[in-house]
Amino acid sequence: MAQEETFTIDKGSDVAIEIHLIDKLGAAKNLVNHQISAKMKKNYNSDSAETTNFNAIVSSPATQGIVTLGLNNTQTESLKPGKYVYDVEMSFLDSDSNTIIERILEGRIVVTPSVTR
């Protein structure tokens, strides 16, 4: 089951959310050969045109288990103030070459308006 977290994003600003992943033993999750994707939408039923994709960067070395999710100021400027939902998924191939997808984080994002933009 994914962890749940709420974030606040200021419209028109750069955003970086750093996630530290751990394995069942509490050690840093080895993210070698893992892909991370993260998306946010106004609601769960929004179509793909209303989807904002985060830039997901696995820190080097990938054995540290750190992922940074980012949006630049142009991306956040295009968002309407209000409440959104998001999730972060990790995918990898198992030993039988099956793609395994795991939701690692989910929740709500509140986008606050800006006076200067």
Biopython code that builds the backbone (N, CA, C, O; Angstrom):
import numpy as np
from Bio.PDB.StructureBuilder import StructureBuilder

atoms = [
    (1, "MET", "N", (0.840, -1.177, 0.000)),
    (1, "MET", "CA", (0.000, 0.000, 0.000)),
    (1, "MET", "C", (0.884, 1.240, 0.000)),
    (1, "MET", "O", (1.897, 1.287, 0.698)),
    (2, "ALA", "N", (0.507, 2.224, -0.771)),
    (2, "ALA", "CA", (1.286, 3.447, -0.908)),
    (2, "ALA", "C", (1.130, 4.338, 0.318)),
    (2, "ALA", "O", (0.093, 4.329, 0.981)),
    (3, "GLN", "N", (2.157, 5.093, 0.604)),
    (3, "GLN", "CA", (2.081, 6.121, 1.637)),
    (3, "GLN", "C", (1.238, 7.260, 1.100)),
    (3, "GLN", "O", (1.136, 7.436, -0.114)),
    (4, "GLU", "N", (0.633, 8.035, 1.985)),
    (4, "GLU", "CA", (-0.181, 9.168, 1.568)),
    (4, "GLU", "C", (0.412, 10.450, 2.133)),
    (4, "GLU", "O", (0.813, 10.506, 3.295)),
    (5, "GLU", "N", (0.462, 11.476, 1.295)),
    (5, "GLU", "CA", (1.038, 12.773, 1.687)),
    (5, "GLU", "C", (0.320, 13.886, 0.939)),
    (5, "GLU", "O", (-0.054, 13.723, -0.223)),
    (6, "THR", "N", (0.131, 15.011, 1.607)),
    (6, "THR", "CA", (-0.456, 16.199, 0.988)),
    (6, "THR", "C", (0.634, 17.253, 0.826)),
    (6, "THR", "O", (1.425, 17.483, 1.741)),
    (7, "PHE", "N", (0.672, 17.893, -0.346)),
    (7, "PHE", "CA", (1.646, 18.939, -0.637)),
    (7, "PHE", "C", (0.925, 20.209, -1.065)),
    (7, "PHE", "O", (-0.203, 20.164, -1.554)),
    (8, "THR", "N", (1.589, 21.336, -0.875)),
    (8, "THR", "CA", (1.102, 22.619, -1.365)),
    (8, "THR", "C", (2.117, 23.145, -2.375)),
    (8, "THR", "O", (3.319, 23.161, -2.111)),
    (9, "ILE", "N", (1.618, 23.575, -3.536)),
    (9, "ILE", "CA", (2.457, 24.132, -4.596)),
    (9, "ILE", "C", (2.005, 25.562, -4.850)),
    (9, "ILE", "O", (0.810, 25.824, -4.988)),
    (10, "ASP", "N", (2.953, 26.482, -4.911)),
    (10, "ASP", "CA", (2.645, 27.866, -5.254)),
    (10, "ASP", "C", (2.664, 28.012, -6.771)),
    (10, "ASP", "O", (3.665, 27.701, -7.416)),
    (11, "LYS", "N", (1.570, 28.479, -7.333)),
    (11, "LYS", "CA", (1.454, 28.696, -8.778)),
    (11, "LYS", "C", (2.604, 29.582, -9.258)),
    (11, "LYS", "O", (2.887, 30.615, -8.651)),
    (12, "GLY", "N", (3.262, 29.185, -10.338)),
    (12, "GLY", "CA", (4.339, 29.972, -10.935)),
    (12, "GLY", "C", (5.703, 29.774, -10.314)),
    (12, "GLY", "O", (6.640, 30.498, -10.650)),
    (13, "SER", "N", (5.844, 28.802, -9.406)),
    (13, "SER", "CA", (7.149, 28.576, -8.785)),
    (13, "SER", "C", (7.704, 27.209, -9.183)),
    (13, "SER", "O", (6.968, 26.330, -9.630)),
    (14, "ASP", "N", (9.006, 27.051, -9.014)),
    (14, "ASP", "CA", (9.641, 25.761, -9.247)),
    (14, "ASP", "C", (9.392, 24.868, -8.033)),
    (14, "ASP", "O", (9.386, 25.343, -6.898)),
    (15, "VAL", "N", (9.187, 23.568, -8.278)),
    (15, "VAL", "CA", (8.871, 22.623, -7.216)),
    (15, "VAL", "C", (9.814, 21.432, -7.307)),
    (15, "VAL", "O", (10.057, 20.903, -8.392)),
    (16, "ALA", "N", (10.347, 21.011, -6.156)),
    (16, "ALA", "CA", (11.134, 19.782, -6.071)),
    (16, "ALA", "C", (10.698, 19.046, -4.811)),
    (16, "ALA", "O", (10.765, 19.584, -3.706)),
    (17, "ILE", "N", (10.257, 17.823, -4.994)),
    (17, "ILE", "CA", (9.828, 16.974, -3.877)),
    (17, "ILE", "C", (10.776, 15.785, -3.839)),
    (17, "ILE", "O", (10.830, 14.997, -4.783)),
    (18, "GLU", "N", (11.523, 15.659, -2.749)),
    (18, "GLU", "CA", (12.495, 14.579, -2.627)),
    (18, "GLU", "C", (11.881, 13.438, -1.824)),
    (18, "GLU", "O", (11.373, 13.643, -0.722)),
    (19, "ILE", "N", (11.935, 12.242, -2.386)),
    (19, "ILE", "CA", (11.381, 11.049, -1.757)),
    (19, "ILE", "C", (12.530, 10.095, -1.440)),
    (19, "ILE", "O", (13.358, 9.800, -2.302)),
    (20, "HIS", "N", (12.571, 9.618, -0.205)),
    (20, "HIS", "CA", (13.576, 8.642, 0.225)),
    (20, "HIS", "C", (12.875, 7.302, 0.391)),
    (20, "HIS", "O", (12.044, 7.140, 1.284)),
    (21, "LEU", "N", (13.207, 6.341, -0.464)),
    (21, "LEU", "CA", (12.565, 5.030, -0.438)),
    (21, "LEU", "C", (13.409, 4.038, 0.355)),
    (21, "LEU", "O", (14.637, 4.030, 0.265)),
    (22, "ILE", "N", (12.721, 3.203, 1.133)),
    (22, "ILE", "CA", (13.411, 2.184, 1.915)),
    (22, "ILE", "C", (12.799, 0.818, 1.617)),
    (22, "ILE", "O", (11.645, 0.718, 1.200)),
    (23, "ASP", "N", (13.589, -0.229, 1.837)),
    (23, "ASP", "CA", (13.089, -1.585, 1.631)),
    (23, "ASP", "C", (12.465, -2.115, 2.920)),
    (23, "ASP", "O", (12.358, -1.381, 3.903)),
    (24, "LYS", "N", (12.056, -3.372, 2.924)),
    (24, "LYS", "CA", (11.378, -3.976, 4.073)),
    (24, "LYS", "C", (12.240, -4.001, 5.330)),
    (24, "LYS", "O", (11.718, -4.038, 6.444)),
    (25, "LEU", "N", (13.554, -3.983, 5.153)),
    (25, "LEU", "CA", (14.470, -4.028, 6.289)),
    (25, "LEU", "C", (14.844, -2.641, 6.799)),
    (25, "LEU", "O", (15.579, -2.511, 7.778)),
    (26, "GLY", "N", (14.335, -1.604, 6.131)),
    (26, "GLY", "CA", (14.634, -0.233, 6.553)),
    (26, "GLY", "C", (15.872, 0.364, 5.910)),
    (26, "GLY", "O", (16.269, 1.478, 6.250)),
    (27, "ALA", "N", (16.484, -0.358, 4.991)),
    (27, "ALA", "CA", (17.665, 0.149, 4.285)),
    (27, "ALA", "C", (17.217, 0.908, 3.038)),
    (27, "ALA", "O", (16.089, 0.741, 2.574)),
    (28, "ALA", "N", (18.099, 1.736, 2.502)),
    (28, "ALA", "CA", (17.795, 2.480, 1.275)),
    (28, "ALA", "C", (17.432, 1.505, 0.160)),
    (28, "ALA", "O", (18.124, 0.510, -0.058)),
    (29, "LYS", "N", (16.337, 1.801, -0.546)),
    (29, "LYS", "CA", (15.860, 0.955, -1.653)),
    (29, "LYS", "C", (16.800, 1.095, -2.840)),
    (29, "LYS", "O", (17.113, 2.211, -3.255)),
    (30, "ASN", "N", (17.249, -0.017, -3.385)),
    (30, "ASN", "CA", (18.104, -0.011, -4.572)),
    (30, "ASN", "C", (17.215, 0.224, -5.786)),
    (30, "ASN", "O", (16.376, -0.617, -6.106)),
    (31, "LEU", "N", (17.385, 1.350, -6.465)),
    (31, "LEU", "CA", (16.550, 1.720, -7.601)),
    (31, "LEU", "C", (17.211, 1.460, -8.955)),
    (31, "LEU", "O", (16.752, 1.965, -9.979)),
    (32, "VAL", "N", (18.276, 0.681, -8.959)),
    (32, "VAL", "CA", (18.911, 0.311, -10.222)),
    (32, "VAL", "C", (17.884, -0.456, -11.057)),
    (32, "VAL", "O", (17.242, -1.384, -10.564)),
    (33, "ASN", "N", (17.736, -0.066, -12.311)),
    (33, "ASN", "CA", (16.786, -0.666, -13.262)),
    (33, "ASN", "C", (15.322, -0.460, -12.876)),
    (33, "ASN", "O", (14.462, -1.222, -13.316)),
    (34, "HIS", "N", (15.030, 0.535, -12.079)),
    (34, "HIS", "CA", (13.661, 0.895, -11.725)),
    (34, "HIS", "C", (13.300, 2.206, -12.425)),
    (34, "HIS", "O", (14.148, 3.084, -12.587)),
    (35, "GLN", "N", (12.056, 2.329, -12.831)),
    (35, "GLN", "CA", (11.540, 3.552, -13.443)),
    (35, "GLN", "C", (10.528, 4.171, -12.480)),
    (35, "GLN", "O", (9.748, 3.462, -11.844)),
    (36, "ILE", "N", (10.549, 5.486, -12.383)),
    (36, "ILE", "CA", (9.611, 6.211, -11.521)),
    (36, "ILE", "C", (8.782, 7.140, -12.402)),
    (36, "ILE", "O", (9.322, 7.840, -13.259)),
    (37, "SER", "N", (7.480, 7.142, -12.186)),
    (37, "SER", "CA", (6.614, 8.092, -12.889)),
    (37, "SER", "C", (5.643, 8.693, -11.884)),
    (37, "SER", "O", (5.218, 8.032, -10.937)),
    (38, "ALA", "N", (5.300, 9.955, -12.107)),
    (38, "ALA", "CA", (4.386, 10.650, -11.207)),
    (38, "ALA", "C", (3.514, 11.592, -12.019)),
    (38, "ALA", "O", (3.986, 12.288, -12.917)),
    (39, "LYS", "N", (2.223, 11.597, -11.681)),
    (39, "LYS", "CA", (1.256, 12.431, -12.399)),
    (39, "LYS", "C", (0.296, 13.067, -11.409)),
    (39, "LYS", "O", (0.040, 12.533, -10.330)),
    (40, "MET", "N", (-0.232, 14.224, -11.805)),
    (40, "MET", "CA", (-1.295, 14.848, -11.026)),
    (40, "MET", "C", (-2.427, 15.253, -11.950)),
    (40, "MET", "O", (-2.210, 15.603, -13.110)),
    (41, "LYS", "N", (-3.648, 15.199, -11.411)),
    (41, "LYS", "CA", (-4.856, 15.551, -12.163)),
    (41, "LYS", "C", (-5.787, 16.315, -11.238)),
    (41, "LYS", "O", (-5.650, 16.267, -10.016)),
    (42, "LYS", "N", (-6.729, 17.014, -11.835)),
    (42, "LYS", "CA", (-7.734, 17.731, -11.056)),
    (42, "LYS", "C", (-8.588, 16.751, -10.251)),
    (42, "LYS", "O", (-8.952, 17.028, -9.109)),
    (43, "ASN", "N", (-8.902, 15.610, -10.852)),
    (43, "ASN", "CA", (-9.606, 14.545, -10.140)),
    (43, "ASN", "C", (-9.274, 13.222, -10.817)),
    (43, "ASN", "O", (-8.674, 13.205, -11.892)),
    (44, "TYR", "N", (-9.658, 12.128, -10.200)),
    (44, "TYR", "CA", (-9.290, 10.806, -10.710)),
    (44, "TYR", "C", (-9.864, 10.519, -12.086)),
    (44, "TYR", "O", (-9.310, 9.699, -12.818)),
    (45, "ASN", "N", (-10.955, 11.168, -12.456)),
    (45, "ASN", "CA", (-11.604, 10.923, -13.749)),
    (45, "ASN", "C", (-11.173, 11.886, -14.847)),
    (45, "ASN", "O", (-11.693, 11.810, -15.960)),
    (46, "SER", "N", (-10.246, 12.783, -14.568)),
    (46, "SER", "CA", (-9.792, 13.733, -15.582)),
    (46, "SER", "C", (-9.160, 12.995, -16.757)),
    (46, "SER", "O", (-8.559, 11.934, -16.585)),
    (47, "ASP", "N", (-9.302, 13.567, -17.961)),
    (47, "ASP", "CA", (-8.684, 12.923, -19.126)),
    (47, "ASP", "C", (-7.204, 13.283, -19.208)),
    (47, "ASP", "O", (-6.703, 14.085, -18.419)),
    (48, "SER", "N", (-6.519, 12.687, -20.160)),
    (48, "SER", "CA", (-5.073, 12.876, -20.273)),
    (48, "SER", "C", (-4.684, 14.315, -20.589)),
    (48, "SER", "O", (-3.571, 14.730, -20.267)),
    (49, "ALA", "N", (-5.573, 15.084, -21.210)),
    (49, "ALA", "CA", (-5.269, 16.483, -21.508)),
    (49, "ALA", "C", (-5.171, 17.317, -20.232)),
    (49, "ALA", "O", (-4.561, 18.386, -20.232)),
    (50, "GLU", "N", (-5.763, 16.834, -19.157)),
    (50, "GLU", "CA", (-5.728, 17.542, -17.877)),
    (50, "GLU", "C", (-4.689, 16.960, -16.918)),
    (50, "GLU", "O", (-4.737, 17.222, -15.717)),
    (51, "THR", "N", (-3.762, 16.181, -17.440)),
    (51, "THR", "CA", (-2.748, 15.519, -16.620)),
    (51, "THR", "C", (-1.439, 16.299, -16.677)),
    (51, "THR", "O", (-1.003, 16.726, -17.747)),
    (52, "THR", "N", (-0.818, 16.479, -15.512)),
    (52, "THR", "CA", (0.502, 17.090, -15.431)),
    (52, "THR", "C", (1.487, 16.013, -15.002)),
    (52, "THR", "O", (1.306, 15.383, -13.960)),
    (53, "ASN", "N", (2.532, 15.800, -15.804)),
    (53, "ASN", "CA", (3.559, 14.815, -15.490)),
    (53, "ASN", "C", (4.711, 15.484, -14.751)),
    (53, "ASN", "O", (5.217, 16.520, -15.180)),
    (54, "PHE", "N", (5.111, 14.894, -13.658)),
    (54, "PHE", "CA", (6.296, 15.360, -12.945)),
    (54, "PHE", "C", (7.540, 14.842, -13.648)),
    (54, "PHE", "O", (7.509, 13.776, -14.262)),
    (55, "ASN", "N", (8.624, 15.582, -13.565)),
    (55, "ASN", "CA", (9.929, 15.070, -13.967)),
    (55, "ASN", "C", (10.402, 14.237, -12.782)),
    (55, "ASN", "O", (10.472, 14.747, -11.664)),
    (56, "ALA", "N", (10.727, 12.976, -13.003)),
    (56, "ALA", "CA", (11.174, 12.086, -11.935)),
    (56, "ALA", "C", (12.635, 11.723, -12.178)),
    (56, "ALA", "O", (12.976, 11.118, -13.194)),
    (57, "ILE", "N", (13.482, 12.095, -11.243)),
    (57, "ILE", "CA", (14.914, 11.861, -11.382)),
    (57, "ILE", "C", (15.392, 11.004, -10.221)),
    (57, "ILE", "O", (15.224, 11.373, -9.058)),
    (58, "VAL", "N", (15.992, 9.854, -10.541)),
    (58, "VAL", "CA", (16.594, 8.999, -9.523)),
    (58, "VAL", "C", (18.002, 9.526, -9.279)),
    (58, "VAL", "O", (18.792, 9.674, -10.211)),
    (59, "SER", "N", (18.310, 9.811, -7.999)),
    (59, "SER", "CA", (19.626, 10.332, -7.655)),
    (59, "SER", "C", (20.703, 9.288, -7.900)),
    (59, "SER", "O", (20.446, 8.084, -7.859)),
    (60, "SER", "N", (21.902, 9.766, -8.153)),
    (60, "SER", "CA", (23.038, 8.888, -8.380)),
    (60, "SER", "C", (23.900, 8.855, -7.115)),
    (60, "SER", "O", (24.232, 9.911, -6.576)),
    (61, "PRO", "N", (24.265, 7.678, -6.636)),
    (61, "PRO", "CA", (23.957, 6.371, -7.193)),
    (61, "PRO", "C", (22.529, 5.949, -6.850)),
    (61, "PRO", "O", (21.976, 6.346, -5.824)),
    (62, "ALA", "N", (21.952, 5.144, -7.722)),
    (62, "ALA", "CA", (20.569, 4.698, -7.557)),
    (62, "ALA", "C", (20.383, 3.829, -6.320)),
    (62, "ALA", "O", (19.255, 3.613, -5.875)),
    (63, "THR", "N", (21.474, 3.335, -5.770)),
    (63, "THR", "CA", (21.396, 2.494, -4.569)),
    (63, "THR", "C", (21.022, 3.296, -3.319)),
    (63, "THR", "O", (20.730, 2.708, -2.278)),
    (64, "GLN", "N", (21.026, 4.627, -3.409)),
    (64, "GLN", "CA", (20.660, 5.468, -2.257)),
    (64, "GLN", "C", (19.143, 5.553, -2.078)),
    (64, "GLN", "O", (18.681, 5.961, -1.012)),
    (65, "GLY", "N", (18.357, 5.180, -3.092)),
    (65, "GLY", "CA", (16.907, 5.164, -2.975)),
    (65, "GLY", "C", (16.243, 6.522, -2.954)),
    (65, "GLY", "O", (15.157, 6.672, -2.393)),
    (66, "ILE", "N", (16.882, 7.524, -3.561)),
    (66, "ILE", "CA", (16.339, 8.885, -3.536)),
    (66, "ILE", "C", (15.814, 9.267, -4.916)),
    (66, "ILE", "O", (16.502, 9.108, -5.925)),
    (67, "VAL", "N", (14.578, 9.776, -4.940)),
    (67, "VAL", "CA", (13.942, 10.243, -6.167)),
    (67, "VAL", "C", (13.505, 11.681, -5.945)),
    (67, "VAL", "O", (12.959, 12.013, -4.893)),
    (68, "THR", "N", (13.746, 12.534, -6.935)),
    (68, "THR", "CA", (13.261, 13.906, -6.877)),
    (68, "THR", "C", (12.202, 14.097, -7.956)),
    (68, "THR", "O", (12.442, 13.848, -9.138)),
    (69, "LEU", "N", (11.024, 14.546, -7.523)),
    (69, "LEU", "CA", (9.935, 14.868, -8.439)),
    (69, "LEU", "C", (9.949, 16.369, -8.643)),
    (69, "LEU", "O", (10.026, 17.121, -7.672)),
    (70, "GLY", "N", (9.877, 16.818, -9.876)),
    (70, "GLY", "CA", (9.975, 18.239, -10.137)),
    (70, "GLY", "C", (8.955, 18.756, -11.130)),
    (70, "GLY", "O", (8.526, 18.057, -12.048)),
    (71, "LEU", "N", (8.585, 20.003, -10.913)),
    (71, "LEU", "CA", (7.798, 20.786, -11.866)),
    (71, "LEU", "C", (8.499, 22.128, -11.981)),
    (71, "LEU", "O", (8.917, 22.696, -10.971)),
    (72, "ASN", "N", (8.634, 22.648, -13.208)),
    (72, "ASN", "CA", (9.244, 23.967, -13.346)),
    (72, "ASN", "C", (8.159, 25.048, -13.258)),
    (72, "ASN", "O", (6.965, 24.745, -13.248)),
    (73, "ASN", "N", (8.588, 26.292, -13.195)),
    (73, "ASN", "CA", (7.632, 27.392, -12.998)),
    (73, "ASN", "C", (6.652, 27.536, -14.156)),
    (73, "ASN", "O", (5.529, 27.997, -13.951)),
    (74, "THR", "N", (7.046, 27.154, -15.356)),
    (74, "THR", "CA", (6.115, 27.207, -16.494)),
    (74, "THR", "C", (4.992, 26.184, -16.304)),
    (74, "THR", "O", (3.830, 26.465, -16.596)),
    (75, "GLN", "N", (5.350, 25.005, -15.815)),
    (75, "GLN", "CA", (4.333, 23.973, -15.569)),
    (75, "GLN", "C", (3.362, 24.404, -14.467)),
    (75, "GLN", "O", (2.150, 24.250, -14.616)),
    (76, "THR", "N", (3.887, 24.943, -13.361)),
    (76, "THR", "CA", (2.994, 25.326, -12.258)),
    (76, "THR", "C", (2.186, 26.575, -12.600)),
    (76, "THR", "O", (1.088, 26.761, -12.075)),
    (77, "GLU", "N", (2.715, 27.429, -13.470)),
    (77, "GLU", "CA", (1.973, 28.619, -13.901)),
    (77, "GLU", "C", (0.710, 28.219, -14.668)),
    (77, "GLU", "O", (-0.303, 28.916, -14.615)),
    (78, "SER", "N", (0.781, 27.100, -15.377)),
    (78, "SER", "CA", (-0.375, 26.673, -16.181)),
    (78, "SER", "C", (-1.465, 25.990, -15.342)),
    (78, "SER", "O", (-2.559, 25.729, -15.845)),
    (79, "LEU", "N", (-1.175, 25.704, -14.084)),
    (79, "LEU", "CA", (-2.156, 25.048, -13.216)),
    (79, "LEU", "C", (-3.164, 26.058, -12.663)),
    (79, "LEU", "O", (-2.804, 27.180, -12.308)),
    (80, "LYS", "N", (-4.411, 25.647, -12.598)),
    (80, "LYS", "CA", (-5.434, 26.473, -11.967)),
    (80, "LYS", "C", (-5.367, 26.254, -10.463)),
    (80, "LYS", "O", (-5.210, 25.118, -10.017)),
    (81, "PRO", "N", (-5.483, 27.323, -9.667)),
    (81, "PRO", "CA", (-5.496, 27.134, -8.215)),
    (81, "PRO", "C", (-6.605, 26.169, -7.805)),
    (81, "PRO", "O", (-7.682, 26.159, -8.401)),
    (82, "GLY", "N", (-6.334, 25.371, -6.796)),
    (82, "GLY", "CA", (-7.328, 24.425, -6.305)),
    (82, "GLY", "C", (-6.699, 23.125, -5.863)),
    (82, "GLY", "O", (-5.484, 23.034, -5.682)),
    (83, "LYS", "N", (-7.542, 22.118, -5.692)),
    (83, "LYS", "CA", (-7.112, 20.814, -5.200)),
    (83, "LYS", "C", (-6.924, 19.842, -6.360)),
    (83, "LYS", "O", (-7.693, 19.839, -7.321)),
    (84, "TYR", "N", (-5.880, 19.012, -6.247)),
    (84, "TYR", "CA", (-5.540, 18.000, -7.239)),
    (84, "TYR", "C", (-5.265, 16.679, -6.519)),
    (84, "TYR", "O", (-5.084, 16.654, -5.302)),
    (85, "VAL", "N", (-5.237, 15.594, -7.273)),
    (85, "VAL", "CA", (-4.798, 14.302, -6.773)),
    (85, "VAL", "C", (-3.545, 13.898, -7.555)),
    (85, "VAL", "O", (-3.342, 14.334, -8.688)),
    (86, "TYR", "N", (-2.717, 13.068, -6.942)),
    (86, "TYR", "CA", (-1.490, 12.625, -7.610)),
    (86, "TYR", "C", (-1.152, 11.216, -7.147)),
    (86, "TYR", "O", (-1.649, 10.745, -6.124)),
    (87, "ASP", "N", (-0.309, 10.562, -7.909)),
    (87, "ASP", "CA", (0.333, 9.347, -7.427)),
    (87, "ASP", "C", (1.695, 9.184, -8.082)),
    (87, "ASP", "O", (1.986, 9.751, -9.134)),
    (88, "VAL", "N", (2.516, 8.381, -7.410)),
    (88, "VAL", "CA", (3.874, 8.089, -7.861)),
    (88, "VAL", "C", (3.986, 6.579, -7.956)),
    (88, "VAL", "O", (3.673, 5.862, -7.006)),
    (89, "GLU", "N", (4.438, 6.096, -9.117)),
    (89, "GLU", "CA", (4.578, 4.659, -9.317)),
    (89, "GLU", "C", (6.013, 4.288, -9.673)),
    (89, "GLU", "O", (6.729, 5.041, -10.334)),
    (90, "MET", "N", (6.405, 3.112, -9.215)),
    (90, "MET", "CA", (7.717, 2.559, -9.505)),
    (90, "MET", "C", (7.496, 1.283, -10.310)),
    (90, "MET", "O", (6.643, 0.469, -9.955)),
    (91, "SER", "N", (8.253, 1.101, -11.387)),
    (91, "SER", "CA", (8.129, -0.120, -12.181)),
    (91, "SER", "C", (9.510, -0.726, -12.423)),
    (91, "SER", "O", (10.526, -0.032, -12.475)),
    (92, "PHE", "N", (9.502, -2.047, -12.567)),
    (92, "PHE", "CA", (10.735, -2.785, -12.833)),
    (92, "PHE", "C", (10.380, -4.151, -13.399)),
    (92, "PHE", "O", (9.231, -4.585, -13.309)),
    (93, "LEU", "N", (11.350, -4.820, -13.973)),
    (93, "LEU", "CA", (11.152, -6.175, -14.492)),
    (93, "LEU", "C", (11.587, -7.184, -13.435)),
    (93, "LEU", "O", (12.667, -7.058, -12.859)),
    (94, "ASP", "N", (10.742, -8.189, -13.180)),
    (94, "ASP", "CA", (11.130, -9.223, -12.233)),
    (94, "ASP", "C", (12.009, -10.266, -12.932)),
    (94, "ASP", "O", (12.357, -10.100, -14.101)),
    (95, "SER", "N", (12.363, -11.325, -12.228)),
    (95, "SER", "CA", (13.278, -12.330, -12.781)),
    (95, "SER", "C", (12.683, -13.088, -13.969)),
    (95, "SER", "O", (13.420, -13.711, -14.733)),
    (96, "ASP", "N", (11.354, -13.040, -14.131)),
    (96, "ASP", "CA", (10.700, -13.680, -15.279)),
    (96, "ASP", "C", (10.379, -12.686, -16.393)),
    (96, "ASP", "O", (9.616, -13.003, -17.306)),
    (97, "SER", "N", (10.952, -11.493, -16.324)),
    (97, "SER", "CA", (10.742, -10.413, -17.294)),
    (97, "SER", "C", (9.315, -9.890, -17.326)),
    (97, "SER", "O", (8.863, -9.371, -18.348)),
    (98, "ASN", "N", (8.604, -10.023, -16.213)),
    (98, "ASN", "CA", (7.278, -9.421, -16.062)),
    (98, "ASN", "C", (7.434, -8.015, -15.512)),
    (98, "ASN", "O", (8.245, -7.788, -14.613)),
    (99, "THR", "N", (6.670, -7.069, -16.038)),
    (99, "THR", "CA", (6.719, -5.711, -15.511)),
    (99, "THR", "C", (5.897, -5.649, -14.233)),
    (99, "THR", "O", (4.713, -5.985, -14.216)),
    (100, "ILE", "N", (6.545, -5.218, -13.177)),
    (100, "ILE", "CA", (5.906, -5.058, -11.874)),
    (100, "ILE", "C", (5.731, -3.559, -11.625)),
    (100, "ILE", "O", (6.690, -2.793, -11.722)),
    (101, "ILE", "N", (4.514, -3.149, -11.306)),
    (101, "ILE", "CA", (4.233, -1.740, -11.025)),
    (101, "ILE", "C", (3.735, -1.632, -9.594)),
    (101, "ILE", "O", (2.827, -2.355, -9.182)),
    (102, "GLU", "N", (4.336, -0.729, -8.847)),
    (102, "GLU", "CA", (3.980, -0.523, -7.446)),
    (102, "GLU", "C", (3.729, 0.963, -7.197)),
    (102, "GLU", "O", (4.574, 1.798, -7.519)),
    (103, "ARG", "N", (2.587, 1.290, -6.632)),
    (103, "ARG", "CA", (2.322, 2.674, -6.246)),
    (103, "ARG", "C", (3.045, 2.922, -4.925)),
    (103, "ARG", "O", (2.825, 2.205, -3.949)),
    (104, "ILE", "N", (3.912, 3.941, -4.894)),
    (104, "ILE", "CA", (4.712, 4.187, -3.697)),
    (104, "ILE", "C", (4.277, 5.417, -2.919)),
    (104, "ILE", "O", (4.588, 5.540, -1.734)),
    (105, "LEU", "N", (3.556, 6.336, -3.571)),
    (105, "LEU", "CA", (3.100, 7.542, -2.888)),
    (105, "LEU", "C", (1.859, 8.051, -3.596)),
    (105, "LEU", "O", (1.745, 7.956, -4.818)),
    (106, "GLU", "N", (0.926, 8.596, -2.814)),
    (106, "GLU", "CA", (-0.294, 9.151, -3.389)),
    (106, "GLU", "C", (-0.829, 10.210, -2.447)),
    (106, "GLU", "O", (-0.406, 10.309, -1.295)),
    (107, "GLY", "N", (-1.762, 10.997, -2.950)),
    (107, "GLY", "CA", (-2.377, 11.975, -2.075)),
    (107, "GLY", "C", (-2.957, 13.156, -2.828)),
    (107, "GLY", "O", (-3.395, 13.044, -3.973)),
    (108, "ARG", "N", (-2.945, 14.276, -2.156)),
    (108, "ARG", "CA", (-3.526, 15.505, -2.686)),
    (108, "ARG", "C", (-2.462, 16.593, -2.782)),
    (108, "ARG", "O", (-1.505, 16.640, -2.009)),
    (109, "ILE", "N", (-2.670, 17.457, -3.756)),
    (109, "ILE", "CA", (-1.830, 18.643, -3.925)),
    (109, "ILE", "C", (-2.759, 19.845, -3.976)),
    (109, "ILE", "O", (-3.765, 19.835, -4.686)),
    (110, "VAL", "N", (-2.420, 20.870, -3.226)),
    (110, "VAL", "CA", (-3.172, 22.124, -3.277)),
    (110, "VAL", "C", (-2.307, 23.141, -3.997)),
    (110, "VAL", "O", (-1.176, 23.403, -3.586)),
    (111, "VAL", "N", (-2.837, 23.720, -5.078)),
    (111, "VAL", "CA", (-2.125, 24.770, -5.814)),
    (111, "VAL", "C", (-2.692, 26.111, -5.351)),
    (111, "VAL", "O", (-3.888, 26.378, -5.469)),
    (112, "THR", "N", (-1.794, 26.944, -4.821)),
    (112, "THR", "CA", (-2.223, 28.256, -4.318)),
    (112, "THR", "C", (-1.982, 29.318, -5.387)),
    (112, "THR", "O", (-1.015, 29.225, -6.143)),
    (113, "PRO", "N", (-2.859, 30.333, -5.459)),
    (113, "PRO", "CA", (-2.715, 31.377, -6.474)),
    (113, "PRO", "C", (-1.547, 32.307, -6.169)),
    (113, "PRO", "O", (-1.022, 32.325, -5.056)),
    (114, "SER", "N", (-1.158, 33.069, -7.165)),
    (114, "SER", "CA", (-0.063, 34.030, -7.027)),
    (114, "SER", "C", (-0.554, 35.420, -7.410)),
    (114, "SER", "O", (-1.319, 35.567, -8.362)),
    (115, "VAL", "N", (-0.129, 36.420, -6.689)),
    (115, "VAL", "CA", (-0.475, 37.806, -7.012)),
    (115, "VAL", "C", (0.406, 38.338, -8.133)),
    (115, "VAL", "O", (-0.048, 39.140, -8.949)),
    (116, "THR", "N", (1.650, 37.903, -8.182)),
    (116, "THR", "CA", (2.622, 38.456, -9.142)),
    (116, "THR", "C", (2.615, 37.775, -10.484)),
    (116, "THR", "O", (3.324, 38.224, -11.386)),
    (117, "ARG", "N", (1.867, 36.733, -10.667)),
    (117, "ARG", "CA", (1.874, 36.027, -11.954)),
    (117, "ARG", "C", (0.523, 36.078, -12.592)),
    (117, "ARG", "O", (0.333, 35.538, -13.682)),
]
sb = StructureBuilder()
sb.init_structure("model")
sb.init_model(0)
sb.init_chain("A")
sb.init_seg("    ")
for serial, (resi, resn, name, xyz) in enumerate(atoms, 1):
    if name == "N":
        sb.init_residue(resn, " ", resi, " ")
    sb.init_atom(name, np.array(xyz, "f"), 0.0, 1.0, " ", f" {name:<3s}", serial, name[0])
structure = sb.get_structure()
